[in-house]
Amino acid sequence: MDWIGNGIAQRIFRERRNFVTEVIGADLAPLKNMLTVIKAAGYEIDLAGITCSLDASVERNANRSHDNISAYYTETYHQRWILANVGS
């Protein structure tokens, strides 16, 4: 998984492609760092925040299909791949 994710991130930044990533953002410091580095590399950032009540979020998570992986589990991977390759 790391090999593929890192390779995709390398291509994104080497070819100056647009990209989308999903993060929870519960820990603000890594999120701010990632956004700062991406912006410093010349990318424009368009944030879309999704909010809902705790009850609604619990219901949405319970109704998630088995093959729909939450950003809760993938956020650290995405941040690592982006930060390792954004300057390439």
HTML snippet that shows the backbone in 3Dmol.js (N, CA, C, O; Angstrom):
<script src="https://3Dmol.org/build/3Dmol-min.js"></script>
<div id="view" style="width:600px;height:400px;position:relative"></div>
<script>
const pdb = `
ATOM      1  N   MET A   1       0.823  -1.179   0.000  1.00  0.00           N
ATOM      2  CA  MET A   1       0.000   0.000   0.000  1.00  0.00           C
ATOM      3  C   MET A   1       0.876   1.255   0.000  1.00  0.00           C
ATOM      4  O   MET A   1       0.613   2.203  -0.739  1.00  0.00           O
ATOM      5  N   ASP A   2       1.910   1.251   0.829  1.00  0.00           N
ATOM      6  CA  ASP A   2       2.798   2.417   0.858  1.00  0.00           C
ATOM      7  C   ASP A   2       3.504   2.621  -0.478  1.00  0.00           C
ATOM      8  O   ASP A   2       3.682   3.755  -0.923  1.00  0.00           O
ATOM      9  N   TRP A   3       3.898   1.545  -1.107  1.00  0.00           N
ATOM     10  CA  TRP A   3       4.591   1.639  -2.388  1.00  0.00           C
ATOM     11  C   TRP A   3       3.689   2.291  -3.436  1.00  0.00           C
ATOM     12  O   TRP A   3       4.120   3.177  -4.173  1.00  0.00           O
ATOM     13  N   ILE A   4       2.439   1.843  -3.493  1.00  0.00           N
ATOM     14  CA  ILE A   4       1.487   2.394  -4.459  1.00  0.00           C
ATOM     15  C   ILE A   4       1.131   3.844  -4.119  1.00  0.00           C
ATOM     16  O   ILE A   4       1.165   4.714  -4.990  1.00  0.00           O
ATOM     17  N   GLY A   5       0.793   4.099  -2.864  1.00  0.00           N
ATOM     18  CA  GLY A   5       0.416   5.452  -2.455  1.00  0.00           C
ATOM     19  C   GLY A   5       1.529   6.451  -2.672  1.00  0.00           C
ATOM     20  O   GLY A   5       1.291   7.565  -3.139  1.00  0.00           O
ATOM     21  N   ASN A   6       2.735   6.058  -2.337  1.00  0.00           N
ATOM     22  CA  ASN A   6       3.880   6.942  -2.525  1.00  0.00           C
ATOM     23  C   ASN A   6       4.129   7.188  -4.012  1.00  0.00           C
ATOM     24  O   ASN A   6       4.448   8.304  -4.422  1.00  0.00           O
ATOM     25  N   GLY A   7       3.981   6.141  -4.807  1.00  0.00           N
ATOM     26  CA  GLY A   7       4.169   6.286  -6.260  1.00  0.00           C
ATOM     27  C   GLY A   7       3.139   7.222  -6.888  1.00  0.00           C
ATOM     28  O   GLY A   7       3.468   8.023  -7.763  1.00  0.00           O
ATOM     29  N   ILE A   8       1.912   7.114  -6.441  1.00  0.00           N
ATOM     30  CA  ILE A   8       0.862   8.004  -6.944  1.00  0.00           C
ATOM     31  C   ILE A   8       1.171   9.447  -6.544  1.00  0.00           C
ATOM     32  O   ILE A   8       1.039  10.360  -7.359  1.00  0.00           O
ATOM     33  N   ALA A   9       1.577   9.652  -5.305  1.00  0.00           N
ATOM     34  CA  ALA A   9       1.925  11.006  -4.849  1.00  0.00           C
ATOM     35  C   ALA A   9       3.099  11.565  -5.649  1.00  0.00           C
ATOM     36  O   ALA A   9       3.097  12.743  -6.006  1.00  0.00           O
ATOM     37  N   GLN A  10       4.095  10.739  -5.931  1.00  0.00           N
ATOM     38  CA  GLN A  10       5.230  11.187  -6.745  1.00  0.00           C
ATOM     39  C   GLN A  10       4.747  11.694  -8.104  1.00  0.00           C
ATOM     40  O   GLN A  10       5.161  12.758  -8.565  1.00  0.00           O
ATOM     41  N   ARG A  11       3.877  10.927  -8.728  1.00  0.00           N
ATOM     42  CA  ARG A  11       3.373  11.301 -10.055  1.00  0.00           C
ATOM     43  C   ARG A  11       2.548  12.584  -9.992  1.00  0.00           C
ATOM     44  O   ARG A  11       2.677  13.458 -10.849  1.00  0.00           O
ATOM     45  N   ILE A  12       1.709  12.688  -8.981  1.00  0.00           N
ATOM     46  CA  ILE A  12       0.885  13.891  -8.825  1.00  0.00           C
ATOM     47  C   ILE A  12       1.752  15.140  -8.842  1.00  0.00           C
ATOM     48  O   ILE A  12       1.484  16.086  -9.584  1.00  0.00           O
ATOM     49  N   PHE A  13       2.788  15.135  -8.024  1.00  0.00           N
ATOM     50  CA  PHE A  13       3.594  16.346  -7.883  1.00  0.00           C
ATOM     51  C   PHE A  13       4.587  16.521  -9.021  1.00  0.00           C
ATOM     52  O   PHE A  13       4.893  17.651  -9.404  1.00  0.00           O
ATOM     53  N   ARG A  14       5.090  15.432  -9.561  1.00  0.00           N
ATOM     54  CA  ARG A  14       6.013  15.534 -10.705  1.00  0.00           C
ATOM     55  C   ARG A  14       5.298  16.127 -11.917  1.00  0.00           C
ATOM     56  O   ARG A  14       5.876  16.917 -12.664  1.00  0.00           O
ATOM     57  N   GLU A  15       4.036  15.740 -12.103  1.00  0.00           N
ATOM     58  CA  GLU A  15       3.261  16.207 -13.251  1.00  0.00           C
ATOM     59  C   GLU A  15       2.385  17.418 -12.922  1.00  0.00           C
ATOM     60  O   GLU A  15       1.601  17.868 -13.757  1.00  0.00           O
ATOM     61  N   ARG A  16       2.523  17.937 -11.713  1.00  0.00           N
ATOM     62  CA  ARG A  16       1.765  19.110 -11.253  1.00  0.00           C
ATOM     63  C   ARG A  16       0.258  18.917 -11.443  1.00  0.00           C
ATOM     64  O   ARG A  16      -0.440  19.818 -11.909  1.00  0.00           O
ATOM     65  N   ARG A  17      -0.224  17.748 -11.081  1.00  0.00           N
ATOM     66  CA  ARG A  17      -1.645  17.429 -11.208  1.00  0.00           C
ATOM     67  C   ARG A  17      -2.431  17.999 -10.034  1.00  0.00           C
ATOM     68  O   ARG A  17      -1.892  18.218  -8.950  1.00  0.00           O
ATOM     69  N   ASN A  18      -3.701  18.231 -10.273  1.00  0.00           N
ATOM     70  CA  ASN A  18      -4.615  18.548  -9.184  1.00  0.00           C
ATOM     71  C   ASN A  18      -4.908  17.255  -8.435  1.00  0.00           C
ATOM     72  O   ASN A  18      -4.833  16.169  -9.009  1.00  0.00           O
ATOM     73  N   PHE A  19      -5.239  17.372  -7.160  1.00  0.00           N
ATOM     74  CA  PHE A  19      -5.552  16.183  -6.390  1.00  0.00           C
ATOM     75  C   PHE A  19      -6.524  16.525  -5.272  1.00  0.00           C
ATOM     76  O   PHE A  19      -6.679  17.685  -4.891  1.00  0.00           O
ATOM     77  N   VAL A  20      -7.167  15.500  -4.763  1.00  0.00           N
ATOM     78  CA  VAL A  20      -8.096  15.623  -3.648  1.00  0.00           C
ATOM     79  C   VAL A  20      -7.650  14.656  -2.578  1.00  0.00           C
ATOM     80  O   VAL A  20      -7.280  13.522  -2.882  1.00  0.00           O
ATOM     81  N   THR A  21      -7.679  15.083  -1.335  1.00  0.00           N
ATOM     82  CA  THR A  21      -7.422  14.184  -0.223  1.00  0.00           C
ATOM     83  C   THR A  21      -8.466  14.456   0.848  1.00  0.00           C
ATOM     84  O   THR A  21      -8.967  15.573   0.975  1.00  0.00           O
ATOM     85  N   GLU A  22      -8.782  13.440   1.601  1.00  0.00           N
ATOM     86  CA  GLU A  22      -9.771  13.569   2.667  1.00  0.00           C
ATOM     87  C   GLU A  22      -9.075  13.366   4.007  1.00  0.00           C
ATOM     88  O   GLU A  22      -8.372  12.377   4.212  1.00  0.00           O
ATOM     89  N   VAL A  23      -9.278  14.301   4.898  1.00  0.00           N
ATOM     90  CA  VAL A  23      -8.702  14.199   6.247  1.00  0.00           C
ATOM     91  C   VAL A  23      -9.773  14.522   7.276  1.00  0.00           C
ATOM     92  O   VAL A  23     -10.741  15.228   6.994  1.00  0.00           O
ATOM     93  N   ILE A  24      -9.581  13.999   8.452  1.00  0.00           N
ATOM     94  CA  ILE A  24     -10.481  14.289   9.565  1.00  0.00           C
ATOM     95  C   ILE A  24     -10.127  15.656  10.156  1.00  0.00           C
ATOM     96  O   ILE A  24     -11.012  16.464  10.440  1.00  0.00           O
ATOM     97  N   GLY A  25      -8.839  15.906  10.338  1.00  0.00           N
ATOM     98  CA  GLY A  25      -8.389  17.191  10.863  1.00  0.00           C
ATOM     99  C   GLY A  25      -8.553  17.346  12.360  1.00  0.00           C
ATOM    100  O   GLY A  25      -8.548  18.466  12.871  1.00  0.00           O
ATOM    101  N   ALA A  26      -8.698  16.235  13.074  1.00  0.00           N
ATOM    102  CA  ALA A  26      -8.863  16.311  14.531  1.00  0.00           C
ATOM    103  C   ALA A  26      -7.606  16.848  15.211  1.00  0.00           C
ATOM    104  O   ALA A  26      -7.689  17.552  16.218  1.00  0.00           O
ATOM    105  N   ASP A  27      -6.444  16.510  14.656  1.00  0.00           N
ATOM    106  CA  ASP A  27      -5.176  17.034  15.165  1.00  0.00           C
ATOM    107  C   ASP A  27      -4.756  18.146  14.214  1.00  0.00           C
ATOM    108  O   ASP A  27      -4.303  17.882  13.100  1.00  0.00           O
ATOM    109  N   LEU A  28      -4.906  19.372  14.652  1.00  0.00           N
ATOM    110  CA  LEU A  28      -4.744  20.527  13.778  1.00  0.00           C
ATOM    111  C   LEU A  28      -3.308  20.759  13.305  1.00  0.00           C
ATOM    112  O   LEU A  28      -3.107  21.230  12.185  1.00  0.00           O
ATOM    113  N   ALA A  29      -2.318  20.445  14.117  1.00  0.00           N
ATOM    114  CA  ALA A  29      -0.924  20.728  13.754  1.00  0.00           C
ATOM    115  C   ALA A  29      -0.492  20.014  12.469  1.00  0.00           C
ATOM    116  O   ALA A  29       0.046  20.671  11.578  1.00  0.00           O
ATOM    117  N   PRO A  30      -0.701  18.704  12.333  1.00  0.00           N
ATOM    118  CA  PRO A  30      -0.301  18.053  11.074  1.00  0.00           C
ATOM    119  C   PRO A  30      -1.078  18.572   9.866  1.00  0.00           C
ATOM    120  O   PRO A  30      -0.530  18.668   8.768  1.00  0.00           O
ATOM    121  N   LEU A  31      -2.336  18.900  10.064  1.00  0.00           N
ATOM    122  CA  LEU A  31      -3.137  19.444   8.968  1.00  0.00           C
ATOM    123  C   LEU A  31      -2.582  20.789   8.520  1.00  0.00           C
ATOM    124  O   LEU A  31      -2.401  21.018   7.325  1.00  0.00           O
ATOM    125  N   LYS A  32      -2.311  21.677   9.467  1.00  0.00           N
ATOM    126  CA  LYS A  32      -1.745  22.995   9.126  1.00  0.00           C
ATOM    127  C   LYS A  32      -0.409  22.840   8.418  1.00  0.00           C
ATOM    128  O   LYS A  32      -0.133  23.545   7.447  1.00  0.00           O
ATOM    129  N   ASN A  33       0.421  21.921   8.900  1.00  0.00           N
ATOM    130  CA  ASN A  33       1.724  21.689   8.281  1.00  0.00           C
ATOM    131  C   ASN A  33       1.557  21.238   6.833  1.00  0.00           C
ATOM    132  O   ASN A  33       2.218  21.766   5.939  1.00  0.00           O
ATOM    133  N   MET A  34       0.677  20.265   6.598  1.00  0.00           N
ATOM    134  CA  MET A  34       0.462  19.765   5.247  1.00  0.00           C
ATOM    135  C   MET A  34      -0.038  20.882   4.326  1.00  0.00           C
ATOM    136  O   MET A  34       0.454  21.025   3.207  1.00  0.00           O
ATOM    137  N   LEU A  35      -1.000  21.661   4.782  1.00  0.00           N
ATOM    138  CA  LEU A  35      -1.532  22.748   3.967  1.00  0.00           C
ATOM    139  C   LEU A  35      -0.466  23.799   3.669  1.00  0.00           C
ATOM    140  O   LEU A  35      -0.406  24.326   2.558  1.00  0.00           O
ATOM    141  N   THR A  36       0.369  24.103   4.650  1.00  0.00           N
ATOM    142  CA  THR A  36       1.448  25.077   4.461  1.00  0.00           C
ATOM    143  C   THR A  36       2.438  24.598   3.416  1.00  0.00           C
ATOM    144  O   THR A  36       2.855  25.373   2.555  1.00  0.00           O
ATOM    145  N   VAL A  37       2.818  23.336   3.481  1.00  0.00           N
ATOM    146  CA  VAL A  37       3.781  22.775   2.534  1.00  0.00           C
ATOM    147  C   VAL A  37       3.196  22.719   1.127  1.00  0.00           C
ATOM    148  O   VAL A  37       3.887  23.025   0.155  1.00  0.00           O
ATOM    149  N   ILE A  38       1.944  22.334   1.014  1.00  0.00           N
ATOM    150  CA  ILE A  38       1.291  22.265  -0.298  1.00  0.00           C
ATOM    151  C   ILE A  38       1.202  23.663  -0.913  1.00  0.00           C
ATOM    152  O   ILE A  38       1.475  23.839  -2.100  1.00  0.00           O
ATOM    153  N   LYS A  39       0.828  24.639  -0.119  1.00  0.00           N
ATOM    154  CA  LYS A  39       0.718  26.016  -0.609  1.00  0.00           C
ATOM    155  C   LYS A  39       2.092  26.556  -1.014  1.00  0.00           C
ATOM    156  O   LYS A  39       2.213  27.248  -2.025  1.00  0.00           O
ATOM    157  N   ALA A  40       3.122  26.243  -0.230  1.00  0.00           N
ATOM    158  CA  ALA A  40       4.480  26.694  -0.541  1.00  0.00           C
ATOM    159  C   ALA A  40       4.979  26.097  -1.855  1.00  0.00           C
ATOM    160  O   ALA A  40       5.850  26.671  -2.510  1.00  0.00           O
ATOM    161  N   ALA A  41       4.427  24.947  -2.239  1.00  0.00           N
ATOM    162  CA  ALA A  41       4.809  24.309  -3.503  1.00  0.00           C
ATOM    163  C   ALA A  41       4.050  24.908  -4.682  1.00  0.00           C
ATOM    164  O   ALA A  41       4.213  24.456  -5.815  1.00  0.00           O
ATOM    165  N   GLY A  42       3.223  25.920  -4.428  1.00  0.00           N
ATOM    166  CA  GLY A  42       2.541  26.617  -5.500  1.00  0.00           C
ATOM    167  C   GLY A  42       1.137  26.131  -5.808  1.00  0.00           C
ATOM    168  O   GLY A  42       0.541  26.546  -6.802  1.00  0.00           O
ATOM    169  N   TYR A  43       0.615  25.275  -4.986  1.00  0.00           N
ATOM    170  CA  TYR A  43      -0.750  24.784  -5.191  1.00  0.00           C
ATOM    171  C   TYR A  43      -1.753  25.714  -4.537  1.00  0.00           C
ATOM    172  O   TYR A  43      -1.487  26.295  -3.485  1.00  0.00           O
ATOM    173  N   GLU A  44      -2.916  25.849  -5.175  1.00  0.00           N
ATOM    174  CA  GLU A  44      -4.043  26.530  -4.554  1.00  0.00           C
ATOM    175  C   GLU A  44      -4.806  25.494  -3.744  1.00  0.00           C
ATOM    176  O   GLU A  44      -4.922  24.342  -4.162  1.00  0.00           O
ATOM    177  N   ILE A  45      -5.321  25.888  -2.605  1.00  0.00           N
ATOM    178  CA  ILE A  45      -6.041  24.969  -1.733  1.00  0.00           C
ATOM    179  C   ILE A  45      -7.490  25.401  -1.646  1.00  0.00           C
ATOM    180  O   ILE A  45      -7.797  26.562  -1.377  1.00  0.00           O
ATOM    181  N   ASP A  46      -8.357  24.462  -1.876  1.00  0.00           N
ATOM    182  CA  ASP A  46      -9.795  24.695  -1.766  1.00  0.00           C
ATOM    183  C   ASP A  46     -10.317  23.709  -0.725  1.00  0.00           C
ATOM    184  O   ASP A  46     -10.407  22.510  -0.993  1.00  0.00           O
ATOM    185  N   LEU A  47     -10.657  24.206   0.452  1.00  0.00           N
ATOM    186  CA  LEU A  47     -11.128  23.348   1.534  1.00  0.00           C
ATOM    187  C   LEU A  47     -12.643  23.244   1.513  1.00  0.00           C
ATOM    188  O   LEU A  47     -13.346  24.226   1.276  1.00  0.00           O
ATOM    189  N   ALA A  48     -13.124  22.063   1.760  1.00  0.00           N
ATOM    190  CA  ALA A  48     -14.562  21.837   1.902  1.00  0.00           C
ATOM    191  C   ALA A  48     -14.765  21.151   3.250  1.00  0.00           C
ATOM    192  O   ALA A  48     -14.383  19.995   3.434  1.00  0.00           O
ATOM    193  N   GLY A  49     -15.362  21.868   4.176  1.00  0.00           N
ATOM    194  CA  GLY A  49     -15.617  21.299   5.491  1.00  0.00           C
ATOM    195  C   GLY A  49     -17.002  20.697   5.558  1.00  0.00           C
ATOM    196  O   GLY A  49     -17.977  21.300   5.110  1.00  0.00           O
ATOM    197  N   ILE A  50     -17.083  19.525   6.110  1.00  0.00           N
ATOM    198  CA  ILE A  50     -18.372  18.858   6.261  1.00  0.00           C
ATOM    199  C   ILE A  50     -18.637  18.714   7.750  1.00  0.00           C
ATOM    200  O   ILE A  50     -17.840  18.130   8.486  1.00  0.00           O
ATOM    201  N   THR A  51     -19.748  19.245   8.173  1.00  0.00           N
ATOM    202  CA  THR A  51     -20.107  19.157   9.582  1.00  0.00           C
ATOM    203  C   THR A  51     -21.506  18.572   9.722  1.00  0.00           C
ATOM    204  O   THR A  51     -22.349  18.706   8.835  1.00  0.00           O
ATOM    205  N   CYS A  52     -21.724  17.932  10.835  1.00  0.00           N
ATOM    206  CA  CYS A  52     -23.048  17.409  11.155  1.00  0.00           C
ATOM    207  C   CYS A  52     -23.072  17.113  12.652  1.00  0.00           C
ATOM    208  O   CYS A  52     -22.049  17.205  13.331  1.00  0.00           O
ATOM    209  N   SER A  53     -24.224  16.766  13.142  1.00  0.00           N
ATOM    210  CA  SER A  53     -24.351  16.453  14.563  1.00  0.00           C
ATOM    211  C   SER A  53     -23.646  15.132  14.869  1.00  0.00           C
ATOM    212  O   SER A  53     -23.393  14.335  13.966  1.00  0.00           O
ATOM    213  N   LEU A  54     -23.339  14.910  16.117  1.00  0.00           N
ATOM    214  CA  LEU A  54     -22.715  13.661  16.523  1.00  0.00           C
ATOM    215  C   LEU A  54     -23.617  12.478  16.171  1.00  0.00           C
ATOM    216  O   LEU A  54     -23.137  11.454  15.684  1.00  0.00           O
ATOM    217  N   ASP A  55     -24.914  12.615  16.414  1.00  0.00           N
ATOM    218  CA  ASP A  55     -25.852  11.532  16.089  1.00  0.00           C
ATOM    219  C   ASP A  55     -25.820  11.203  14.595  1.00  0.00           C
ATOM    220  O   ASP A  55     -25.798  10.034  14.210  1.00  0.00           O
ATOM    221  N   ALA A  56     -25.817  12.235  13.765  1.00  0.00           N
ATOM    222  CA  ALA A  56     -25.783  12.009  12.317  1.00  0.00           C
ATOM    223  C   ALA A  56     -24.472  11.353  11.898  1.00  0.00           C
ATOM    224  O   ALA A  56     -24.470  10.475  11.035  1.00  0.00           O
ATOM    225  N   SER A  57     -23.363  11.766  12.497  1.00  0.00           N
ATOM    226  CA  SER A  57     -22.070  11.179  12.129  1.00  0.00           C
ATOM    227  C   SER A  57     -21.991   9.707  12.539  1.00  0.00           C
ATOM    228  O   SER A  57     -21.434   8.889  11.807  1.00  0.00           O
ATOM    229  N   VAL A  58     -22.539   9.374  13.690  1.00  0.00           N
ATOM    230  CA  VAL A  58     -22.561   7.974  14.130  1.00  0.00           C
ATOM    231  C   VAL A  58     -23.415   7.145  13.173  1.00  0.00           C
ATOM    232  O   VAL A  58     -23.039   6.031  12.809  1.00  0.00           O
ATOM    233  N   GLU A  59     -24.559   7.685  12.767  1.00  0.00           N
ATOM    234  CA  GLU A  59     -25.439   6.977  11.839  1.00  0.00           C
ATOM    235  C   GLU A  59     -24.767   6.782  10.481  1.00  0.00           C
ATOM    236  O   GLU A  59     -24.832   5.697   9.902  1.00  0.00           O
ATOM    237  N   ARG A  60     -24.123   7.829   9.976  1.00  0.00           N
ATOM    238  CA  ARG A  60     -23.430   7.725   8.687  1.00  0.00           C
ATOM    239  C   ARG A  60     -22.344   6.664   8.739  1.00  0.00           C
ATOM    240  O   ARG A  60     -22.193   5.874   7.807  1.00  0.00           O
ATOM    241  N   ASN A  61     -21.593   6.648   9.823  1.00  0.00           N
ATOM    242  CA  ASN A  61     -20.519   5.664   9.950  1.00  0.00           C
ATOM    243  C   ASN A  61     -21.082   4.250  10.034  1.00  0.00           C
ATOM    244  O   ASN A  61     -20.524   3.326   9.441  1.00  0.00           O
ATOM    245  N   ALA A  62     -22.181   4.070  10.765  1.00  0.00           N
ATOM    246  CA  ALA A  62     -22.805   2.751  10.901  1.00  0.00           C
ATOM    247  C   ALA A  62     -23.335   2.247   9.566  1.00  0.00           C
ATOM    248  O   ALA A  62     -23.346   1.041   9.317  1.00  0.00           O
ATOM    249  N   ASN A  63     -23.774   3.163   8.706  1.00  0.00           N
ATOM    250  CA  ASN A  63     -24.331   2.783   7.408  1.00  0.00           C
ATOM    251  C   ASN A  63     -23.296   2.730   6.285  1.00  0.00           C
ATOM    252  O   ASN A  63     -23.640   2.499   5.125  1.00  0.00           O
ATOM    253  N   ARG A  64     -22.046   2.943   6.632  1.00  0.00           N
ATOM    254  CA  ARG A  64     -20.955   2.908   5.654  1.00  0.00           C
ATOM    255  C   ARG A  64     -20.811   1.476   5.117  1.00  0.00           C
ATOM    256  O   ARG A  64     -20.865   0.512   5.880  1.00  0.00           O
ATOM    257  N   SER A  65     -20.631   1.353   3.813  1.00  0.00           N
ATOM    258  CA  SER A  65     -20.443   0.015   3.245  1.00  0.00           C
ATOM    259  C   SER A  65     -19.107  -0.562   3.705  1.00  0.00           C
ATOM    260  O   SER A  65     -18.210   0.177   4.112  1.00  0.00           O
ATOM    261  N   HIS A  66     -18.986  -1.853   3.640  1.00  0.00           N
ATOM    262  CA  HIS A  66     -17.785  -2.525   4.141  1.00  0.00           C
ATOM    263  C   HIS A  66     -16.522  -2.170   3.373  1.00  0.00           C
ATOM    264  O   HIS A  66     -15.421  -2.333   3.899  1.00  0.00           O
ATOM    265  N   ASP A  67     -16.652  -1.690   2.147  1.00  0.00           N
ATOM    266  CA  ASP A  67     -15.470  -1.348   1.364  1.00  0.00           C
ATOM    267  C   ASP A  67     -15.199   0.163   1.314  1.00  0.00           C
ATOM    268  O   ASP A  67     -14.376   0.617   0.519  1.00  0.00           O
ATOM    269  N   ASN A  68     -15.879   0.929   2.147  1.00  0.00           N
ATOM    270  CA  ASN A  68     -15.719   2.374   2.206  1.00  0.00           C
ATOM    271  C   ASN A  68     -14.899   2.706   3.457  1.00  0.00           C
ATOM    272  O   ASN A  68     -15.433   2.727   4.566  1.00  0.00           O
ATOM    273  N   ILE A  69     -13.625   2.959   3.277  1.00  0.00           N
ATOM    274  CA  ILE A  69     -12.711   3.150   4.402  1.00  0.00           C
ATOM    275  C   ILE A  69     -12.729   4.612   4.837  1.00  0.00           C
ATOM    276  O   ILE A  69     -12.571   5.518   4.019  1.00  0.00           O
ATOM    277  N   SER A  70     -12.921   4.823   6.113  1.00  0.00           N
ATOM    278  CA  SER A  70     -12.980   6.169   6.671  1.00  0.00           C
ATOM    279  C   SER A  70     -11.620   6.856   6.598  1.00  0.00           C
ATOM    280  O   SER A  70     -10.579   6.209   6.710  1.00  0.00           O
ATOM    281  N   ALA A  71     -11.642   8.165   6.409  1.00  0.00           N
ATOM    282  CA  ALA A  71     -10.413   8.956   6.434  1.00  0.00           C
ATOM    283  C   ALA A  71      -9.748   8.878   7.801  1.00  0.00           C
ATOM    284  O   ALA A  71      -8.562   9.179   7.934  1.00  0.00           O
ATOM    285  N   TYR A  72     -10.491   8.483   8.795  1.00  0.00           N
ATOM    286  CA  TYR A  72      -9.909   8.292  10.130  1.00  0.00           C
ATOM    287  C   TYR A  72      -8.725   7.335  10.049  1.00  0.00           C
ATOM    288  O   TYR A  72      -7.726   7.526  10.742  1.00  0.00           O
ATOM    289  N   TYR A  73      -8.828   6.312   9.211  1.00  0.00           N
ATOM    290  CA  TYR A  73      -7.773   5.312   9.075  1.00  0.00           C
ATOM    291  C   TYR A  73      -6.742   5.674   8.023  1.00  0.00           C
ATOM    292  O   TYR A  73      -5.606   5.204   8.098  1.00  0.00           O
ATOM    293  N   THR A  74      -7.100   6.493   7.045  1.00  0.00           N
ATOM    294  CA  THR A  74      -6.201   6.771   5.928  1.00  0.00           C
ATOM    295  C   THR A  74      -5.475   8.112   6.018  1.00  0.00           C
ATOM    296  O   THR A  74      -4.519   8.349   5.279  1.00  0.00           O
ATOM    297  N   GLU A  75      -5.914   8.978   6.904  1.00  0.00           N
ATOM    298  CA  GLU A  75      -5.365  10.336   6.982  1.00  0.00           C
ATOM    299  C   GLU A  75      -3.847  10.358   7.141  1.00  0.00           C
ATOM    300  O   GLU A  75      -3.172  11.104   6.431  1.00  0.00           O
ATOM    301  N   THR A  76      -3.303   9.573   8.040  1.00  0.00           N
ATOM    302  CA  THR A  76      -1.852   9.614   8.270  1.00  0.00           C
ATOM    303  C   THR A  76      -1.080   9.140   7.047  1.00  0.00           C
ATOM    304  O   THR A  76       0.004   9.651   6.763  1.00  0.00           O
ATOM    305  N   TYR A  77      -1.628   8.161   6.314  1.00  0.00           N
ATOM    306  CA  TYR A  77      -0.965   7.704   5.087  1.00  0.00           C
ATOM    307  C   TYR A  77      -0.940   8.821   4.052  1.00  0.00           C
ATOM    308  O   TYR A  77       0.103   9.109   3.466  1.00  0.00           O
ATOM    309  N   HIS A  78      -2.088   9.446   3.831  1.00  0.00           N
ATOM    310  CA  HIS A  78      -2.170  10.516   2.828  1.00  0.00           C
ATOM    311  C   HIS A  78      -1.220  11.653   3.183  1.00  0.00           C
ATOM    312  O   HIS A  78      -0.511  12.159   2.313  1.00  0.00           O
ATOM    313  N   GLN A  79      -1.197  12.055   4.437  1.00  0.00           N
ATOM    314  CA  GLN A  79      -0.304  13.143   4.846  1.00  0.00           C
ATOM    315  C   GLN A  79       1.154  12.758   4.622  1.00  0.00           C
ATOM    316  O   GLN A  79       1.944  13.575   4.148  1.00  0.00           O
ATOM    317  N   ARG A  80       1.515  11.534   4.955  1.00  0.00           N
ATOM    318  CA  ARG A  80       2.905  11.087   4.795  1.00  0.00           C
ATOM    319  C   ARG A  80       3.298  11.086   3.319  1.00  0.00           C
ATOM    320  O   ARG A  80       4.373  11.572   2.969  1.00  0.00           O
ATOM    321  N   TRP A  81       2.439  10.546   2.448  1.00  0.00           N
ATOM    322  CA  TRP A  81       2.752  10.487   1.020  1.00  0.00           C
ATOM    323  C   TRP A  81       2.838  11.883   0.416  1.00  0.00           C
ATOM    324  O   TRP A  81       3.725  12.159  -0.393  1.00  0.00           O
ATOM    325  N   ILE A  82       1.936  12.749   0.798  1.00  0.00           N
ATOM    326  CA  ILE A  82       1.956  14.113   0.265  1.00  0.00           C
ATOM    327  C   ILE A  82       3.209  14.843   0.721  1.00  0.00           C
ATOM    328  O   ILE A  82       3.905  15.444  -0.097  1.00  0.00           O
ATOM    329  N   LEU A  83       3.502  14.800   1.998  1.00  0.00           N
ATOM    330  CA  LEU A  83       4.667  15.527   2.521  1.00  0.00           C
ATOM    331  C   LEU A  83       5.983  14.971   1.960  1.00  0.00           C
ATOM    332  O   LEU A  83       6.939  15.724   1.775  1.00  0.00           O
ATOM    333  N   ALA A  84       6.038  13.683   1.693  1.00  0.00           N
ATOM    334  CA  ALA A  84       7.271  13.093   1.162  1.00  0.00           C
ATOM    335  C   ALA A  84       7.518  13.463  -0.289  1.00  0.00           C
ATOM    336  O   ALA A  84       8.646  13.361  -0.771  1.00  0.00           O
ATOM    337  N   ASN A  85       6.475  13.893  -0.993  1.00  0.00           N
ATOM    338  CA  ASN A  85       6.604  14.085  -2.435  1.00  0.00           C
ATOM    339  C   ASN A  85       6.256  15.474  -2.956  1.00  0.00           C
ATOM    340  O   ASN A  85       6.515  15.767  -4.123  1.00  0.00           O
ATOM    341  N   VAL A  86       5.691  16.318  -2.142  1.00  0.00           N
ATOM    342  CA  VAL A  86       5.193  17.602  -2.617  1.00  0.00           C
ATOM    343  C   VAL A  86       6.280  18.448  -3.266  1.00  0.00           C
ATOM    344  O   VAL A  86       5.975  19.234  -4.162  1.00  0.00           O
ATOM    345  N   GLY A  87       7.505  18.321  -2.858  1.00  0.00           N
ATOM    346  CA  GLY A  87       8.586  19.124  -3.431  1.00  0.00           C
ATOM    347  C   GLY A  87       9.274  18.483  -4.621  1.00  0.00           C
ATOM    348  O   GLY A  87      10.218  19.046  -5.175  1.00  0.00           O
ATOM    349  N   SER A  88       8.801  17.293  -5.019  1.00  0.00           N
ATOM    350  CA  SER A  88       9.516  16.577  -6.096  1.00  0.00           C
ATOM    351  C   SER A  88       9.107  17.026  -7.477  1.00  0.00           C
ATOM    352  O   SER A  88       9.623  16.514  -8.471  1.00  0.00           O
TER     353      SER A  88
END
`;
const viewer = $3Dmol.createViewer("view");
viewer.addModel(pdb, "pdb");
viewer.setStyle({}, {cartoon: {color: "spectrum"}});
viewer.zoomTo();
viewer.render();
</script>
